[in-house]
Amino acid sequence: MWDPYAQFESATLPNGLRVHNVHWPGRPWVKVEFLVHGGTELDPVGREGLSHFVEHMVSKNGPESYSNMREFFEDTGGSVSFGATDHLSTCYDFSVPADKAVLTRAFNLFGRILIGARLEKLLEHQRSVITAEFHQCFPEQFEIEALQRESKALYSGWWLERFLSAIGTLPAIAAINQDDLQSHYDAYYVPANIELVCVGGLTAEELLGLLAESQFAADKPGKRVALPVPVDEVNLPAEILWRFSLSDHIKTSEPLKTGYYRSIALIPGPVQTAVMILRVMLDELLDARMRQQLAWNYESGCSWYNYRYFHKFAMSCKALPLASLETIEAEVEACISSVRDQRTLFEKIKRRAIAQMLIKDPNGESVRGGAISDLVQFGRIISFKEMGQQFEMVQMQDVCALLKWLVPERRFTIIRRP
């Protein structure tokens, strides 16, 4: 089995920067990503969106203009991302030729951005850009109100209750000032709280040598944000069912003809592998019932996201005929209940998940991204072998044990009529 994640070499610089490298000899490229631990979960009350605002500002306060830096990476044939923020982390990445001169400049640019920046320029310009980003993501007021309702129903007491997304809220974006930005940057953009993942034609020795000559070797006090411990229990949602009509919010020339169903639950505990199997099982059961048998819609299925404290698990049925909205809850509940009788389906999905470990052929970019995801979620890189072992350990009773979190009184359900 080819297992690129098992090939990573890791080291920690004297200043606390953690470095992970996998060397693929002969590759003429290098793909690098920087992980700053902590995203919007660190944003103070009243400053929702601060982590995202900092991400915008760092590349606008670099040693060169934003356009010059971007042109440098693109002129090499490579690419660059000057930041993406989510609830758990902020990441920056670039891809360039495996050339020492190019890499020296690349690390010097990013070192100055991520370690030694003063966030003084273009604050109001970026505030306007972020405000426009918010309106692009949430063009309709009813969408904002719907997400606020979902957050309040599910996340009482958690930072997520205050957020629609990592962008934050309009009042908070308007309130953020230069002191907020610099204080946040100085607290979290420190070597001890940053990890670097490198994939491609660079040995660990070569990588460490380049970093030693860059700003990434500088001393800057700080500490790593601690990895959260999964909780054992989650509260009941404050609201379990919301029915609304889209036509109350949007007027169209032609009448709307379909409905929408979505039901969300929180699943606590370090149970990611069992959640992954449950998702695929319910995907198949929902599709078999809603599409194959009833012909109600084209797409029904599940999604999940690991917030580390707990998993968000959602079931969605899109473009439903209006008559189905009276019975869709009962049909979804029947699919959930039937999981207990689906041992053959469980064994099939588990067997396929393990078999996939043997033939996966990820490219450099996906290996880089997979390593970053592991570091965010687990604080270490997980090999294909270990992932396969985790799937091997999951039993049918582990999946069935999750169903108690999917009972109707533990879900926030939205039924949208035209």
TIGUGU-234208 format. One record per residue (C-alpha): residue number from 1; residue in one letter; y, z, x. Coordinates in steps of 0.05 Angstrom, whole numbers. Example, Ala and Ser with C-alpha at 12.3 -4.5 7.8 and 13.67 -1.06 7.14 Angstrom:
2
<r 1 A <-90 156 246>>
<r 2 S <-21 143 273>>
REM end
This chain:
418
<r 1 M <0 0 0>>
<r 2 W <68 -19 27>>
<r 3 D <111 43 20>>
<r 4 P <182 32 46>>
<r 5 Y <204 101 22>>
<r 6 A <153 134 67>>
<r 7 Q <184 98 127>>
<r 8 F <251 133 124>>
<r 9 E <273 173 185>>
<r 10 S <322 229 171>>
<r 11 A <371 267 215>>
<r 12 T <430 314 207>>
<r 13 L <492 307 250>>
<r 14 P <524 370 279>>
<r 15 N <578 368 225>>
<r 16 G <526 369 169>>
<r 17 L <524 295 151>>
<r 18 R <453 277 130>>
<r 19 V <429 207 151>>
<r 20 H <368 169 125>>
<r 21 N <347 103 157>>
<r 22 V <290 54 149>>
<r 23 H <285 1 203>>
<r 24 W <258 -67 183>>
<r 25 P <253 -105 249>>
<r 26 G <279 -176 248>>
<r 27 R <323 -167 187>>
<r 28 P <391 -198 203>>
<r 29 W <427 -151 154>>
<r 30 V <441 -78 141>>
<r 31 K <451 -45 73>>
<r 32 V <487 22 74>>
<r 33 E <505 70 18>>
<r 34 F <543 135 20>>
<r 35 L <527 190 -30>>
<r 36 V <579 243 -45>>
<r 37 H <543 299 -82>>
<r 38 G <575 319 -147>>
<r 39 G <607 275 -200>>
<r 40 T <642 293 -265>>
<r 41 E <602 357 -273>>
<r 42 L <650 385 -221>>
<r 43 D <713 366 -259>>
<r 44 P <754 426 -281>>
<r 45 V <770 438 -354>>
<r 46 G <832 397 -371>>
<r 47 R <820 351 -312>>
<r 48 E <762 311 -340>>
<r 49 G <757 246 -299>>
<r 50 L <782 277 -234>>
<r 51 S <721 255 -194>>
<r 52 H <729 184 -219>>
<r 53 F <805 185 -205>>
<r 54 V <790 207 -133>>
<r 55 E <741 150 -126>>
<r 56 H <796 101 -146>>
<r 57 M <845 132 -98>>
<r 58 V <805 135 -33>>
<r 59 S <802 60 -23>>
<r 60 K <876 53 -40>>
<r 61 N <893 103 16>>
<r 62 G <851 75 72>>
<r 63 P <871 54 142>>
<r 64 E <882 -18 118>>
<r 65 S <902 -48 52>>
<r 66 Y <848 -53 -2>>
<r 67 S <850 -129 0>>
<r 68 N <843 -132 76>>
<r 69 M <783 -85 75>>
<r 70 R <748 -124 20>>
<r 71 E <761 -190 56>>
<r 72 F <731 -162 120>>
<r 73 F <664 -148 86>>
<r 74 E <663 -213 47>>
<r 75 D <683 -255 107>>
<r 76 T <620 -231 142>>
<r 77 G <578 -258 84>>
<r 78 G <568 -187 60>>
<r 79 S <592 -146 2>>
<r 80 V <625 -79 -11>>
<r 81 S <633 -29 -68>>
<r 82 F <690 19 -60>>
<r 83 G <661 69 -108>>
<r 84 A <623 84 -172>>
<r 85 T <624 153 -205>>
<r 86 D <576 182 -255>>
<r 87 H <563 252 -280>>
<r 88 L <522 272 -220>>
<r 89 S <550 235 -160>>
<r 90 T <598 185 -130>>
<r 91 C <572 129 -87>>
<r 92 Y <601 75 -41>>
<r 93 D <563 19 -7>>
<r 94 F <566 -43 36>>
<r 95 S <521 -98 62>>
<r 96 V <537 -134 128>>
<r 97 P <502 -171 184>>
<r 98 A <465 -127 233>>
<r 99 D <518 -138 286>>
<r 100 K <545 -79 326>>
<r 101 A <618 -102 325>>
<r 102 V <617 -112 250>>
<r 103 L <582 -46 238>>
<r 104 T <630 -9 284>>
<r 105 R <689 -32 242>>
<r 106 A <652 -19 176>>
<r 107 F <636 53 195>>
<r 108 N <706 65 220>>
<r 109 L <736 40 155>>
<r 110 F <690 81 111>>
<r 111 G <695 142 156>>
<r 112 R <771 142 149>>
<r 113 I <764 133 73>>
<r 114 L <710 185 60>>
<r 115 I <728 239 111>>
<r 116 G <801 237 132>>
<r 117 A <842 207 75>>
<r 118 R <908 231 47>>
<r 119 L <912 211 -27>>
<r 120 E <986 198 -30>>
<r 121 K <996 125 -46>>
<r 122 L <991 87 -112>>
<r 123 L <976 147 -156>>
<r 124 E <1014 121 -217>>
<r 125 H <987 51 -205>>
<r 126 Q <916 77 -207>>
<r 127 R <931 121 -267>>
<r 128 S <950 57 -305>>
<r 129 V <888 21 -281>>
<r 130 I <843 79 -302>>
<r 131 T <877 83 -370>>
<r 132 A <864 9 -380>>
<r 133 E <792 20 -359>>
<r 134 F <786 74 -412>>
<r 135 H <812 27 -466>>
<r 136 Q <766 -28 -443>>
<r 137 C <706 18 -450>>
<r 138 F <729 49 -515>>
<r 139 P <771 -3 -552>>
<r 140 E <762 28 -621>>
<r 141 Q <783 98 -641>>
<r 142 F <721 108 -683>>
<r 143 E <677 96 -621>>
<r 144 I <713 153 -586>>
<r 145 E <704 198 -647>>
<r 146 A <631 180 -652>>
<r 147 L <617 197 -579>>
<r 148 Q <656 261 -585>>
<r 149 R <614 280 -645>>
<r 150 E <550 265 -606>>
<r 151 S <573 305 -546>>
<r 152 K <593 366 -588>>
<r 153 A <528 363 -626>>
<r 154 L <483 361 -565>>
<r 155 Y <518 392 -506>>
<r 156 S <551 457 -530>>
<r 157 G <566 499 -468>>
<r 158 W <553 442 -418>>
<r 159 W <605 401 -381>>
<r 160 L <579 340 -419>>
<r 161 E <610 368 -483>>
<r 162 R <679 350 -454>>
<r 163 F <663 278 -435>>
<r 164 L <656 210 -465>>
<r 165 S <641 181 -397>>
<r 166 A <657 193 -324>>
<r 167 I <726 162 -336>>
<r 168 G <747 226 -371>>
<r 169 T <796 234 -428>>
<r 170 L <865 204 -437>>
<r 171 P <902 272 -438>>
<r 172 A <866 293 -374>>
<r 173 I <879 226 -339>>
<r 174 A <953 235 -356>>
<r 175 A <953 307 -329>>
<r 176 I <919 295 -261>>
<r 177 N <968 302 -203>>
<r 178 Q <967 291 -128>>
<r 179 D <949 363 -113>>
<r 180 D <889 359 -160>>
<r 181 L <865 296 -125>>
<r 182 Q <874 321 -54>>
<r 183 S <843 389 -69>>
<r 184 H <782 357 -101>>
<r 185 Y <775 308 -43>>
<r 186 D <782 362 10>>
<r 187 A <729 405 -25>>
<r 188 Y <675 353 -35>>
<r 189 Y <689 295 13>>
<r 190 V <662 333 73>>
<r 191 P <605 313 119>>
<r 192 A <560 370 95>>
<r 193 N <566 342 24>>
<r 194 I <554 269 41>>
<r 195 E <488 232 54>>
<r 196 L <481 162 83>>
<r 197 V <424 115 69>>
<r 198 C <414 53 113>>
<r 199 V <362 -2 105>>
<r 200 G <353 -63 149>>
<r 201 G <354 -87 221>>
<r 202 L <381 -24 253>>
<r 203 T <341 29 288>>
<r 204 A <355 103 276>>
<r 205 E <379 110 347>>
<r 206 E <427 52 339>>
<r 207 L <453 79 273>>
<r 208 L <465 149 300>>
<r 209 G <501 120 360>>
<r 210 L <549 81 316>>
<r 211 L <562 141 272>>
<r 212 A <576 185 333>>
<r 213 E <634 138 351>>
<r 214 S <664 139 281>>
<r 215 Q <701 187 236>>
<r 216 F <634 207 207>>
<r 217 A <623 250 269>>
<r 218 A <688 289 258>>
<r 219 D <687 363 243>>
<r 220 K <711 380 173>>
<r 221 P <693 447 141>>
<r 222 G <655 447 76>>
<r 223 K <587 457 45>>
<r 224 R <536 419 4>>
<r 225 V <538 424 -72>>
<r 226 A <474 460 -92>>
<r 227 L <421 421 -129>>
<r 228 P <416 448 -201>>
<r 229 V <353 483 -226>>
<r 230 P <324 453 -290>>
<r 231 V <330 498 -350>>
<r 232 D <271 521 -392>>
<r 233 E <306 520 -458>>
<r 234 V <360 480 -494>>
<r 235 N <400 500 -556>>
<r 236 L <389 469 -623>>
<r 237 P <441 414 -637>>
<r 238 A <502 435 -675>>
<r 239 E <491 377 -722>>
<r 240 I <426 339 -736>>
<r 241 L <445 280 -781>>
<r 242 W <507 237 -787>>
<r 243 R <510 179 -835>>
<r 244 F <571 134 -835>>
<r 245 S <593 64 -856>>
<r 246 L <619 17 -803>>
<r 247 S <663 -18 -855>>
<r 248 D <705 46 -860>>
<r 249 H <728 32 -789>>
<r 250 I <723 -44 -778>>
<r 251 K <743 -99 -826>>
<r 252 T <708 -167 -819>>
<r 253 S <717 -233 -855>>
<r 254 E <642 -235 -869>>
<r 255 P <606 -173 -896>>
<r 256 L <562 -136 -847>>
<r 257 K <489 -141 -863>>
<r 258 T <450 -95 -817>>
<r 259 G <445 -22 -800>>
<r 260 Y <432 19 -738>>
<r 261 Y <390 81 -722>>
<r 262 R <394 126 -661>>
<r 263 S <365 194 -651>>
<r 264 I <376 237 -588>>
<r 265 A <342 299 -562>>
<r 266 L <346 342 -499>>
<r 267 I <281 357 -461>>
<r 268 P <285 414 -411>>
<r 269 G <244 427 -348>>
<r 270 P <221 388 -286>>
<r 271 V <179 341 -328>>
<r 272 Q <205 273 -308>>
<r 273 T <138 238 -299>>
<r 274 A <113 261 -367>>
<r 275 V <179 239 -399>>
<r 276 M <171 170 -367>>
<r 277 I <101 163 -397>>
<r 278 L <125 188 -465>>
<r 279 R <182 137 -465>>
<r 280 V <134 79 -454>>
<r 281 M <85 106 -507>>
<r 282 L <140 111 -559>>
<r 283 D <167 43 -539>>
<r 284 E <101 12 -557>>
<r 285 L <91 52 -620>>
<r 286 L <161 37 -646>>
<r 287 D <155 -36 -630>>
<r 288 A <86 -40 -663>>
<r 289 R <112 -9 -727>>
<r 290 M <184 -35 -733>>
<r 291 R <175 -105 -707>>
<r 292 Q <102 -124 -709>>
<r 293 Q <82 -92 -775>>
<r 294 L <145 -85 -817>>
<r 295 A <186 -141 -785>>
<r 296 W <248 -98 -793>>
<r 297 N <282 -116 -728>>
<r 298 Y <275 -149 -661>>
<r 299 E <288 -89 -616>>
<r 300 S <266 -16 -622>>
<r 301 G <254 29 -564>>
<r 302 C <271 91 -522>>
<r 303 S <313 109 -463>>
<r 304 W <320 171 -421>>
<r 305 Y <367 199 -369>>
<r 306 N <355 258 -322>>
<r 307 Y <416 303 -320>>
<r 308 R <375 349 -273>>
<r 309 Y <385 409 -319>>
<r 310 F <350 371 -375>>
<r 311 H <331 300 -397>>
<r 312 K <368 262 -450>>
<r 313 F <317 224 -492>>
<r 314 A <340 172 -543>>
<r 315 M <305 129 -594>>
<r 316 S <341 68 -622>>
<r 317 C <328 15 -675>>
<r 318 K <379 -40 -678>>
<r 319 A <398 -92 -730>>
<r 320 L <357 -60 -786>>
<r 321 P <355 -89 -857>>
<r 322 L <394 -45 -906>>
<r 323 A <333 -26 -947>>
<r 324 S <300 4 -886>>
<r 325 L <355 55 -876>>
<r 326 E <326 97 -933>>
<r 327 T <259 106 -898>>
<r 328 I <274 95 -824>>
<r 329 E <274 170 -809>>
<r 330 A <204 178 -838>>
<r 331 E <178 118 -799>>
<r 332 V <206 144 -733>>
<r 333 E <178 213 -746>>
<r 334 A <110 182 -761>>
<r 335 C <112 145 -694>>
<r 336 I <129 210 -657>>
<r 337 S <74 249 -692>>
<r 338 S <23 195 -677>>
<r 339 V <32 204 -602>>
<r 340 R <-19 262 -605>>
<r 341 D <-73 213 -627>>
<r 342 Q <-58 160 -575>>
<r 343 R <-102 182 -516>>
<r 344 T <-124 111 -502>>
<r 345 L <-51 88 -500>>
<r 346 F <-34 146 -454>>
<r 347 E <-90 129 -406>>
<r 348 K <-69 55 -405>>
<r 349 I <3 71 -390>>
<r 350 K <-14 122 -336>>
<r 351 R <-63 73 -304>>
<r 352 R <-12 17 -303>>
<r 353 A <42 63 -273>>
<r 354 I <-4 81 -216>>
<r 355 A <-25 8 -206>>
<r 356 Q <48 -13 -201>>
<r 357 M <57 31 -140>>
<r 358 L <6 -12 -104>>
<r 359 I <42 -79 -114>>
<r 360 K <115 -62 -117>>
<r 361 D <156 -106 -71>>
<r 362 P <228 -79 -70>>
<r 363 N <282 -113 -30>>
<r 364 G <330 -77 16>>
<r 365 E <382 -66 -37>>
<r 366 S <333 -35 -86>>
<r 367 V <303 10 -32>>
<r 368 R <373 34 -15>>
<r 369 G <387 47 -88>>
<r 370 G <320 81 -100>>
<r 371 A <331 127 -41>>
<r 372 I <400 146 -66>>
<r 373 S <373 160 -136>>
<r 374 D <319 206 -106>>
<r 375 L <371 244 -65>>
<r 376 V <415 254 -127>>
<r 377 Q <358 277 -171>>
<r 378 F <312 314 -123>>
<r 379 G <349 324 -58>>
<r 380 R <298 283 -19>>
<r 381 I <267 213 -17>>
<r 382 I <202 205 -57>>
<r 383 S <149 157 -29>>
<r 384 F <108 110 -73>>
<r 385 K <47 151 -53>>
<r 386 E <78 216 -78>>
<r 387 M <102 183 -142>>
<r 388 G <31 157 -154>>
<r 389 Q <5 228 -143>>
<r 390 Q <55 255 -194>>
<r 391 F <30 205 -246>>
<r 392 E <-42 223 -229>>
<r 393 M <-27 296 -245>>
<r 394 V <2 283 -314>>
<r 395 Q <-47 299 -370>>
<r 396 M <-45 282 -444>>
<r 397 Q <-28 354 -461>>
<r 398 D <34 350 -416>>
<r 399 V <61 292 -458>>
<r 400 C <42 325 -523>>
<r 401 A <79 388 -500>>
<r 402 L <144 348 -499>>
<r 403 L <139 331 -573>>
<r 404 K <164 400 -594>>
<r 405 W <232 378 -567>>
<r 406 L <231 315 -611>>
<r 407 V <224 349 -679>>
<r 408 P <279 330 -728>>
<r 409 E <316 396 -723>>
<r 410 R <323 386 -648>>
<r 411 R <351 315 -652>>
<r 412 F <421 289 -667>>
<r 413 T <409 228 -710>>
<r 414 I <459 173 -728>>
<r 415 I <447 125 -785>>
<r 416 R <501 72 -790>>
<r 417 R <509 29 -851>>
<r 418 P <551 -34 -855>>
REM end
